[in-house]
Amino acid sequence: MIIGFKTEVKVNKNRCLLLAKHAGTARHAWNQGLALCSELLKHNRANPEDKIKFPTAIDLHKWLVASIKVSCPWYYEVSKCVGQYALRHLSDAFRSFFKKTKGFPNFKKKGRNDSFTLDGSIYIDHRKVKVPIIGWLKTYEQLPQGLKPKSVTISRQADRWFISFKIEIETHSTPKAVDFVGVDLGIVHLATLSTGEVFNGAKSYKKSEFKLARMQWLNRHKQIGSANHRKAKLKIARLHRRIGNIRKDTLHKITTHISKNHAVIGIEDLNVSGMMANHKLAKAIADVGFYEFRRQLEYKRHLYGSKLVIVDRFYPSSKTCSNCGIKKESLSLSERMFKCEHCGMTCDRDLNASLNLEKAARSVVSVCGLGSADASRMKQEEDVSNC
Protein backbone atom coordinates (compact mmCIF):
# COMPACT_ATOMS: atom_id res chain seq x y z
CA MET A 1 0.00 0.00 0.00
CA ILE A 2 1.28 3.47 -0.89
CA ILE A 3 0.90 6.15 1.78
CA GLY A 4 2.36 9.59 2.38
CA PHE A 5 5.27 10.17 4.76
CA LYS A 6 5.83 13.64 6.22
CA THR A 7 8.52 14.83 8.60
CA GLU A 8 10.14 18.06 9.75
CA VAL A 9 13.53 19.14 8.42
CA LYS A 10 16.27 21.10 10.16
CA VAL A 11 17.04 24.39 8.42
CA ASN A 12 19.36 27.26 9.23
CA LYS A 13 18.88 30.85 8.13
CA ASN A 14 20.43 30.37 4.68
CA ARG A 15 18.49 27.20 3.93
CA CYS A 16 15.29 28.82 5.15
CA LEU A 17 15.85 31.70 2.74
CA LEU A 18 16.46 29.27 -0.15
CA LEU A 19 13.31 27.30 0.66
CA ALA A 20 11.33 30.53 0.83
CA LYS A 21 12.63 31.48 -2.64
CA HIS A 22 11.41 28.18 -4.05
CA ALA A 23 8.00 28.60 -2.40
CA GLY A 24 7.74 32.19 -3.67
CA THR A 25 8.60 31.13 -7.23
CA ALA A 26 5.95 28.40 -7.12
CA ARG A 27 3.40 30.90 -5.83
CA HIS A 28 4.31 33.41 -8.56
CA ALA A 29 3.98 30.79 -11.30
CA TRP A 30 0.59 29.71 -9.95
CA ASN A 31 -0.72 33.28 -9.78
CA GLN A 32 0.53 34.17 -13.26
CA GLY A 33 -1.01 31.06 -14.75
CA LEU A 34 -4.28 31.64 -12.90
CA ALA A 35 -4.45 35.23 -14.16
CA LEU A 36 -3.94 34.06 -17.75
CA CYS A 37 -6.58 31.33 -17.46
CA SER A 38 -9.06 33.77 -15.92
CA GLU A 39 -8.58 36.19 -18.82
CA LEU A 40 -9.10 33.38 -21.33
CA LEU A 41 -12.33 32.32 -19.64
CA LYS A 42 -13.61 35.92 -19.67
CA HIS A 43 -12.69 36.22 -23.36
CA ASN A 44 -14.50 32.99 -24.24
CA ARG A 45 -17.65 34.11 -22.40
CA ALA A 46 -17.65 37.51 -24.13
CA ASN A 47 -16.80 36.09 -27.56
CA PRO A 48 -18.47 32.70 -27.98
CA GLU A 49 -17.74 32.71 -31.71
CA ASP A 50 -14.01 33.35 -31.22
CA LYS A 51 -13.18 30.88 -28.48
CA ILE A 52 -9.60 30.21 -27.50
CA LYS A 53 -8.62 26.69 -26.52
CA PHE A 54 -8.05 26.35 -22.78
CA PRO A 55 -4.33 25.73 -22.13
CA THR A 56 -2.96 22.52 -20.70
CA ALA A 57 -0.13 22.31 -18.17
CA ILE A 58 2.39 21.97 -21.00
CA ASP A 59 0.98 25.03 -22.79
CA LEU A 60 1.14 27.04 -19.59
CA HIS A 61 4.76 26.10 -19.00
CA LYS A 62 5.75 27.06 -22.57
CA TRP A 63 4.05 30.42 -22.04
CA LEU A 64 5.81 30.83 -18.69
CA VAL A 65 9.25 30.23 -20.24
CA ALA A 66 8.61 32.54 -23.21
CA SER A 67 6.87 35.42 -21.41
CA ILE A 68 7.48 35.41 -17.66
CA LYS A 69 11.00 34.05 -17.16
CA VAL A 70 12.42 36.66 -19.55
CA SER A 71 11.38 39.49 -17.24
CA CYS A 72 11.95 37.55 -14.00
CA PRO A 73 15.55 36.30 -13.93
CA TRP A 74 15.20 35.09 -10.35
CA TYR A 75 13.35 32.06 -11.77
CA TYR A 76 16.79 30.67 -12.69
CA GLU A 77 17.96 30.83 -9.06
CA VAL A 78 15.68 27.94 -8.12
CA SER A 79 14.89 24.53 -9.56
CA LYS A 80 13.01 24.42 -12.87
CA CYS A 81 10.62 21.86 -11.36
CA VAL A 82 9.05 24.49 -9.11
CA GLY A 83 7.19 26.30 -11.90
CA GLN A 84 6.38 23.10 -13.75
CA TYR A 85 4.66 21.47 -10.80
CA ALA A 86 2.88 24.68 -9.81
CA LEU A 87 1.28 24.89 -13.28
CA ARG A 88 0.54 21.17 -13.24
CA HIS A 89 -1.31 21.58 -9.95
CA LEU A 90 -3.13 24.58 -11.42
CA SER A 91 -4.22 22.47 -14.40
CA ASP A 92 -5.50 19.78 -12.02
CA ALA A 93 -7.40 22.43 -10.06
CA PHE A 94 -9.13 23.68 -13.20
CA ARG A 95 -9.93 20.11 -14.21
CA SER A 96 -11.65 19.58 -10.87
CA PHE A 97 -13.46 22.91 -11.30
CA PHE A 98 -14.80 21.95 -14.73
CA LYS A 99 -15.98 18.61 -13.30
CA LYS A 100 -17.75 20.59 -10.54
CA THR A 101 -16.02 18.66 -7.78
CA LYS A 102 -14.21 21.76 -6.45
CA GLY A 103 -14.57 25.52 -6.64
CA PHE A 104 -12.70 28.01 -8.78
CA PRO A 105 -8.96 28.22 -7.93
CA ASN A 106 -7.86 31.13 -5.78
CA PHE A 107 -4.77 33.29 -5.94
CA LYS A 108 -2.09 32.36 -3.43
CA LYS A 109 -0.82 34.75 -0.78
CA LYS A 110 2.62 34.91 0.76
CA GLY A 111 2.84 33.11 4.08
CA ARG A 112 -0.27 30.95 3.57
CA ASN A 113 0.21 27.29 2.67
CA ASP A 114 3.67 27.90 1.18
CA SER A 115 4.83 24.75 -0.61
CA PHE A 116 6.62 23.51 -3.72
CA THR A 117 7.39 20.19 -5.40
CA LEU A 118 10.72 18.90 -6.70
CA ASP A 119 11.76 15.84 -8.68
CA GLY A 120 14.97 14.49 -10.17
CA SER A 121 17.96 13.16 -8.23
CA ILE A 122 16.50 12.48 -4.79
CA TYR A 123 18.40 10.37 -2.27
CA ILE A 124 17.31 9.28 1.20
CA ASP A 125 19.79 8.50 3.96
CA HIS A 126 19.17 7.60 7.61
CA ARG A 127 18.38 11.11 8.82
CA LYS A 128 18.74 13.31 5.75
CA VAL A 129 17.32 13.78 2.27
CA LYS A 130 19.12 15.15 -0.78
CA VAL A 131 17.01 17.16 -3.23
CA PRO A 132 18.03 19.10 -6.38
CA ILE A 133 19.51 22.62 -6.03
CA ILE A 134 18.92 22.72 -2.25
CA GLY A 135 21.14 19.76 -1.33
CA TRP A 136 21.01 17.69 1.85
CA LEU A 137 18.25 18.40 4.36
CA LYS A 138 18.59 16.88 7.83
CA THR A 139 15.54 15.48 9.62
CA TYR A 140 14.64 14.93 13.27
CA GLU A 141 13.64 11.28 12.87
CA GLN A 142 14.78 8.12 11.15
CA LEU A 143 13.66 7.88 7.52
CA PRO A 144 12.48 4.75 5.70
CA GLN A 145 15.38 3.06 3.92
CA GLY A 146 15.59 1.61 0.43
CA LEU A 147 13.38 4.28 -1.13
CA LYS A 148 13.90 6.42 -4.21
CA PRO A 149 10.85 8.69 -4.47
CA LYS A 150 10.21 10.33 -7.81
CA SER A 151 9.21 13.63 -6.21
CA VAL A 152 9.06 15.36 -2.83
CA THR A 153 6.92 18.23 -1.57
CA ILE A 154 8.35 20.76 0.87
CA SER A 155 5.88 22.92 2.81
CA ARG A 156 5.95 25.47 5.61
CA GLN A 157 3.82 25.74 8.72
CA ALA A 158 4.51 28.91 10.70
CA ASP A 159 8.33 28.89 11.03
CA ARG A 160 8.89 25.16 10.44
CA TRP A 161 9.56 23.32 7.18
CA PHE A 162 8.34 19.82 6.37
CA ILE A 163 9.16 17.37 3.59
CA SER A 164 6.75 14.71 2.35
CA PHE A 165 6.89 11.90 -0.19
CA LYS A 166 5.19 8.60 -0.96
CA ILE A 167 6.32 5.30 0.50
CA GLU A 168 5.13 1.74 -0.04
CA ILE A 169 4.41 -0.34 3.06
CA GLU A 170 3.06 -3.83 3.68
CA THR A 171 -0.43 -4.16 5.10
CA HIS A 172 -0.99 -6.49 8.03
CA SER A 173 -4.27 -7.72 9.48
CA THR A 174 -4.48 -7.31 13.24
CA PRO A 175 -6.55 -9.62 15.49
CA LYS A 176 -10.03 -8.19 15.92
CA ALA A 177 -11.75 -8.11 19.29
CA VAL A 178 -15.18 -7.18 17.84
CA ASP A 179 -16.68 -8.37 14.54
CA PHE A 180 -19.18 -5.57 13.90
CA VAL A 181 -19.34 -2.06 15.29
CA GLY A 182 -21.34 1.06 14.53
CA VAL A 183 -19.74 4.49 14.97
CA ASP A 184 -21.91 7.57 15.47
CA LEU A 185 -20.21 10.96 15.24
CA GLY A 186 -21.35 13.90 17.31
CA ILE A 187 -20.31 17.20 18.81
CA VAL A 188 -20.77 16.38 22.51
CA HIS A 189 -18.90 13.09 22.06
CA LEU A 190 -16.81 12.74 18.92
CA ALA A 191 -17.44 9.02 18.45
CA THR A 192 -19.90 6.72 20.20
CA LEU A 193 -19.45 3.01 19.46
CA SER A 194 -22.19 0.40 19.57
CA THR A 195 -20.06 -1.50 22.10
CA GLY A 196 -20.59 1.32 24.59
CA GLU A 197 -17.20 2.99 24.18
CA VAL A 198 -17.25 6.78 24.01
CA PHE A 199 -14.42 8.92 22.61
CA ASN A 200 -14.33 12.65 23.22
CA GLY A 201 -12.87 15.08 20.72
CA ALA A 202 -9.89 17.27 21.53
CA LYS A 203 -11.80 20.53 20.90
CA SER A 204 -8.44 22.24 20.71
CA TYR A 205 -9.79 25.37 19.05
CA LYS A 206 -12.39 25.88 21.76
CA LYS A 207 -9.72 25.55 24.47
CA SER A 208 -7.38 28.03 22.74
CA GLU A 209 -10.03 30.38 21.37
CA PHE A 210 -9.59 33.05 24.05
CA LYS A 211 -5.80 33.04 23.71
CA LEU A 212 -6.04 33.24 19.92
CA ALA A 213 -8.56 36.08 20.06
CA ARG A 214 -6.32 37.96 22.49
CA MET A 215 -3.29 37.64 20.22
CA GLN A 216 -5.26 38.77 17.18
CA TRP A 217 -6.73 41.69 19.13
CA LEU A 218 -3.27 42.87 20.17
CA ASN A 219 -2.10 42.68 16.56
CA ARG A 220 -4.91 44.81 15.14
CA HIS A 221 -3.14 48.18 15.29
CA LYS A 222 0.42 47.12 14.45
CA GLN A 223 1.77 48.59 11.23
CA ILE A 224 1.58 46.04 8.42
CA GLY A 225 5.07 44.99 7.34
CA SER A 226 6.79 46.09 10.53
CA ALA A 227 8.95 43.80 12.66
CA ASN A 228 6.38 43.70 15.48
CA HIS A 229 3.64 42.82 13.00
CA ARG A 230 5.69 39.91 11.63
CA LYS A 231 6.46 38.65 15.14
CA ALA A 232 2.79 38.76 16.10
CA LYS A 233 1.75 36.96 12.91
CA LEU A 234 4.32 34.25 13.62
CA LYS A 235 2.96 33.73 17.14
CA ILE A 236 -0.58 33.42 15.77
CA ALA A 237 0.58 30.93 13.13
CA ARG A 238 2.33 28.84 15.79
CA LEU A 239 -0.84 28.71 17.85
CA HIS A 240 -2.88 27.65 14.80
CA ARG A 241 -0.34 24.91 14.12
CA ARG A 242 -0.59 23.69 17.71
CA ILE A 243 -4.40 23.63 17.52
CA GLY A 244 -4.28 21.57 14.32
CA ASN A 245 -1.66 19.16 15.68
CA ILE A 246 -3.69 18.42 18.82
CA ARG A 247 -6.78 17.73 16.70
CA LYS A 248 -4.89 15.42 14.31
CA ASP A 249 -3.24 13.54 17.16
CA THR A 250 -6.59 12.82 18.81
CA LEU A 251 -8.19 11.70 15.53
CA HIS A 252 -5.26 9.41 14.70
CA LYS A 253 -5.42 7.69 18.08
CA ILE A 254 -9.18 7.09 17.88
CA THR A 255 -9.27 5.89 14.25
CA THR A 256 -6.26 3.60 14.79
CA HIS A 257 -7.94 1.99 17.81
CA ILE A 258 -11.18 1.45 15.88
CA SER A 259 -9.46 0.06 12.77
CA LYS A 260 -7.20 -2.32 14.71
CA ASN A 261 -9.84 -3.86 16.98
CA HIS A 262 -13.00 -4.02 14.82
CA ALA A 263 -13.50 -6.17 11.73
CA VAL A 264 -16.45 -4.36 10.10
CA ILE A 265 -17.08 -0.68 10.84
CA GLY A 266 -20.37 1.03 10.01
CA ILE A 267 -20.34 4.81 9.72
CA GLU A 268 -22.85 7.30 8.37
CA ASP A 269 -22.23 9.26 5.17
CA LEU A 270 -22.47 12.71 6.74
CA ASN A 271 -22.93 15.80 4.59
CA VAL A 272 -20.23 17.78 6.36
CA SER A 273 -20.25 20.70 3.92
CA GLY A 274 -24.02 21.03 4.35
CA MET A 275 -23.71 20.85 8.13
CA MET A 276 -21.10 23.60 8.04
CA ALA A 277 -23.71 25.89 6.47
CA ASN A 278 -25.40 26.07 9.89
CA HIS A 279 -23.61 29.06 11.41
CA LYS A 280 -24.59 27.98 14.93
CA LEU A 281 -22.84 24.61 14.67
CA ALA A 282 -20.17 25.25 12.02
CA LYS A 283 -17.39 26.15 14.48
CA ALA A 284 -18.05 23.14 16.70
CA ILE A 285 -18.22 20.75 13.72
CA ALA A 286 -14.97 22.07 12.26
CA ASP A 287 -13.29 21.80 15.67
CA VAL A 288 -13.92 18.04 16.06
CA GLY A 289 -13.07 17.14 12.43
CA PHE A 290 -15.83 14.90 11.02
CA TYR A 291 -14.38 14.72 7.51
CA GLU A 292 -10.85 13.96 8.73
CA PHE A 293 -12.22 11.18 10.95
CA ARG A 294 -13.80 9.42 7.99
CA ARG A 295 -10.78 10.03 5.71
CA GLN A 296 -8.47 8.36 8.20
CA LEU A 297 -10.79 5.39 8.61
CA GLU A 298 -10.94 4.89 4.83
CA TYR A 299 -7.20 4.38 4.44
CA LYS A 300 -6.50 2.70 7.79
CA ARG A 301 -8.94 -0.09 7.01
CA HIS A 302 -6.44 -1.27 4.37
CA LEU A 303 -3.53 -1.01 6.79
CA TYR A 304 -5.09 -3.18 9.51
CA GLY A 305 -7.37 -5.46 7.48
CA SER A 306 -10.75 -4.08 8.53
CA LYS A 307 -13.78 -3.26 6.38
CA LEU A 308 -15.74 -0.01 6.21
CA VAL A 309 -19.44 0.27 5.38
CA ILE A 310 -20.68 3.76 4.51
CA VAL A 311 -24.38 3.95 5.37
CA ASP A 312 -26.62 6.26 3.36
CA ARG A 313 -26.90 9.75 4.86
CA PHE A 314 -30.73 9.58 4.68
CA TYR A 315 -30.87 6.43 6.81
CA PRO A 316 -32.71 7.50 10.04
CA SER A 317 -30.23 6.06 12.50
CA SER A 318 -31.08 8.55 15.26
CA LYS A 319 -34.87 8.37 14.88
CA THR A 320 -35.14 4.57 14.66
CA CYS A 321 -35.44 2.43 17.78
CA SER A 322 -32.58 -0.06 17.92
CA ASN A 323 -34.74 -2.50 19.89
CA CYS A 324 -38.01 -2.73 17.93
CA GLY A 325 -37.20 -0.82 14.73
CA ILE A 326 -40.01 1.73 15.00
CA LYS A 327 -39.14 5.14 13.56
CA LYS A 328 -40.07 8.33 15.43
CA GLU A 329 -41.58 11.18 13.45
CA SER A 330 -39.35 13.88 14.90
CA LEU A 331 -36.33 14.14 17.16
CA SER A 332 -34.80 17.52 18.05
CA LEU A 333 -31.11 18.04 18.70
CA SER A 334 -31.80 19.02 22.31
CA GLU A 335 -33.16 15.53 23.10
CA ARG A 336 -30.10 13.61 24.26
CA MET A 337 -32.04 10.53 25.39
CA PHE A 338 -33.98 8.32 22.98
CA LYS A 339 -37.32 7.11 24.36
CA CYS A 340 -39.33 4.65 22.29
CA GLU A 341 -43.08 5.00 22.77
CA HIS A 342 -43.73 1.55 21.30
CA CYS A 343 -41.45 -0.74 23.34
CA GLY A 344 -40.48 1.67 26.13
CA MET A 345 -36.72 1.42 25.56
CA THR A 346 -34.64 4.33 26.85
CA CYS A 347 -30.98 4.86 26.02
CA ASP A 348 -28.52 7.52 24.99
CA ARG A 349 -29.30 9.11 21.62
CA ASP A 350 -25.81 8.53 20.18
CA LEU A 351 -25.66 4.94 21.44
CA ASN A 352 -29.01 4.19 19.80
CA ALA A 353 -27.74 5.59 16.49
CA SER A 354 -24.53 3.54 16.68
CA LEU A 355 -26.53 0.36 17.31
CA ASN A 356 -28.59 1.06 14.20
CA LEU A 357 -25.42 1.68 12.19
CA GLU A 358 -24.07 -1.67 13.39
CA LYS A 359 -27.25 -3.38 12.18
CA ALA A 360 -26.93 -1.61 8.83
CA ALA A 361 -23.34 -2.84 8.48
CA ARG A 362 -24.42 -6.40 9.30
CA SER A 363 -27.19 -6.29 6.69
CA VAL A 364 -24.84 -4.99 4.00
CA VAL A 365 -22.29 -7.74 4.69
CA SER A 366 -24.93 -10.50 4.81
CA VAL A 367 -26.91 -9.38 1.75
CA CYS A 368 -23.99 -8.42 -0.48
CA GLY A 369 -21.72 -11.22 0.72
CA LEU A 370 -18.66 -9.04 1.07
CA GLY A 371 -16.62 -11.64 2.91
CA SER A 372 -13.02 -10.59 2.77
CA ALA A 373 -13.66 -7.87 0.20
CA ASP A 374 -13.76 -4.25 1.21
CA ALA A 375 -17.17 -2.74 1.87
CA SER A 376 -17.38 0.24 -0.45
CA ARG A 377 -19.68 3.21 -0.37
CA MET A 378 -23.24 1.97 -0.82
CA LYS A 379 -26.69 3.21 0.06
CA GLN A 380 -28.67 1.46 2.72
CA GLU A 381 -31.91 1.22 0.72
CA GLU A 382 -30.96 1.26 -2.97
CA ASP A 383 -27.61 -0.53 -3.16
CA VAL A 384 -28.47 -3.37 -0.81
CA SER A 385 -31.55 -4.22 -2.89
CA ASN A 386 -29.45 -4.23 -6.07
CA CYS A 387 -26.83 -6.66 -4.75
Secondary structure as the mmCIF struct_conf table of DSSP 4:
data_model
#
loop_
_struct_conf.conf_type_id
_struct_conf.id
_struct_conf.beg_label_comp_id
_struct_conf.beg_label_asym_id
_struct_conf.beg_label_seq_id
_struct_conf.end_label_comp_id
_struct_conf.end_label_asym_id
_struct_conf.end_label_seq_id
STRN STRN1 ILE A 2 LYS A 10
HELX_RH_AL_P HELX_RH_AL_P1 LYS A 13 ALA A 46
TURN_TY1_P TURN_TY1_P1 PRO A 48 GLU A 49
BEND BEND1 ASP A 50 ASP A 50
HELX_LH_PP_P HELX_LH_PP_P1 LYS A 53 PRO A 55
HELX_RH_AL_P HELX_RH_AL_P2 ALA A 57 TRP A 63
HELX_RH_PI_P HELX_RH_PI_P1 LEU A 64 ILE A 68
HELX_RH_AL_P HELX_RH_AL_P3 LYS A 69 SER A 71
HELX_RH_3T_P HELX_RH_3T_P1 PRO A 73 GLU A 77
BEND BEND2 VAL A 78 VAL A 78
TURN_TY1_P TURN_TY1_P2 LYS A 80 LYS A 80
HELX_RH_AL_P HELX_RH_AL_P4 CYS A 81 PHE A 98
TURN_TY1_P TURN_TY1_P3 LYS A 99 LYS A 100
BEND BEND3 THR A 101 LYS A 102
TURN_TY1_P TURN_TY1_P4 LYS A 110 GLY A 111
BEND BEND4 ARG A 112 ASN A 113
STRN STRN2 SER A 115 ASP A 119
BEND BEND5 GLY A 120 SER A 121
STRN STRN3 TYR A 123 ILE A 124
BEND BEND6 HIS A 126 ARG A 127
STRN STRN4 LYS A 128 VAL A 131
TURN_TY1_P TURN_TY1_P5 PRO A 132 ILE A 134
STRN STRN5 GLY A 135 THR A 139
BEND BEND7 TYR A 140 GLU A 141
HELX_LH_PP_P HELX_LH_PP_P2 GLN A 142 PRO A 144
BEND BEND8 GLN A 145 GLY A 146
BEND BEND9 LYS A 150 LYS A 150
STRN STRN6 SER A 151 GLN A 157
TURN_TY1_P TURN_TY1_P6 ALA A 158 ASP A 159
STRN STRN7 ARG A 160 GLU A 168
HELX_LH_PP_P HELX_LH_PP_P3 SER A 173 LYS A 176
BEND BEND10 ALA A 177 ALA A 177
STRN STRN8 VAL A 178 LEU A 185
BEND BEND11 ILE A 187 LEU A 190
STRN STRN9 ALA A 191 LEU A 193
TURN_TY1_P TURN_TY1_P7 SER A 194 THR A 195
BEND BEND12 GLY A 196 GLY A 196
STRN STRN10 VAL A 198 PHE A 199
HELX_RH_AL_P HELX_RH_AL_P5 SER A 204 LEU A 218
TURN_TY1_P TURN_TY1_P8 ASN A 219 HIS A 221
BEND BEND13 LYS A 222 LYS A 222
HELX_LH_PP_P HELX_LH_PP_P4 GLN A 223 GLN A 223
TURN_TY1_P TURN_TY1_P9 ILE A 224 GLY A 225
BEND BEND14 SER A 226 SER A 226
HELX_RH_AL_P HELX_RH_AL_P6 ALA A 227 ASN A 261
STRN STRN11 HIS A 262 GLU A 268
HELX_RH_AL_P HELX_RH_AL_P7 VAL A 272 MET A 275
TURN_TY1_P TURN_TY1_P10 MET A 276 ALA A 277
TURN_TY1_P TURN_TY1_P11 HIS A 279 LEU A 281
HELX_RH_AL_P HELX_RH_AL_P8 ALA A 282 VAL A 288
TURN_TY1_P TURN_TY1_P12 GLY A 289 GLY A 289
HELX_RH_AL_P HELX_RH_AL_P9 PHE A 290 TYR A 304
TURN_TY1_P TURN_TY1_P13 GLY A 305 GLY A 305
STRN STRN12 LYS A 307 VAL A 311
TURN_TY1_P TURN_TY1_P14 ARG A 313 PHE A 314
BEND BEND15 TYR A 315 TYR A 315
TURN_TY1_P TURN_TY1_P15 SER A 317 LYS A 319
STRN STRN13 THR A 320 THR A 320
TURN_TY1_P TURN_TY1_P16 SER A 322 CYS A 324
HELX_LH_PP_P HELX_LH_PP_P5 ILE A 326 ILE A 326
STRN STRN14 LYS A 327 LYS A 327
HELX_LH_PP_P HELX_LH_PP_P6 LYS A 328 LYS A 328
BEND BEND16 GLU A 329 GLU A 329
TURN_TY1_P TURN_TY1_P17 LEU A 333 SER A 334
STRN STRN15 MET A 337 LYS A 339
TURN_TY1_P TURN_TY1_P18 GLU A 341 CYS A 343
STRN STRN16 THR A 346 ASP A 348
HELX_RH_AL_P HELX_RH_AL_P10 ARG A 349 CYS A 368
TURN_TY1_P TURN_TY1_P19 GLY A 369 GLY A 369
TURN_TY1_P TURN_TY1_P20 GLY A 371 SER A 372
BEND BEND17 ALA A 373 ALA A 373
STRN STRN17 ARG A 377 ARG A 377
TURN_TY1_P TURN_TY1_P21 GLN A 380 GLU A 381
HELX_RH_AL_P HELX_RH_AL_P11 GLU A 382 ASN A 386
#
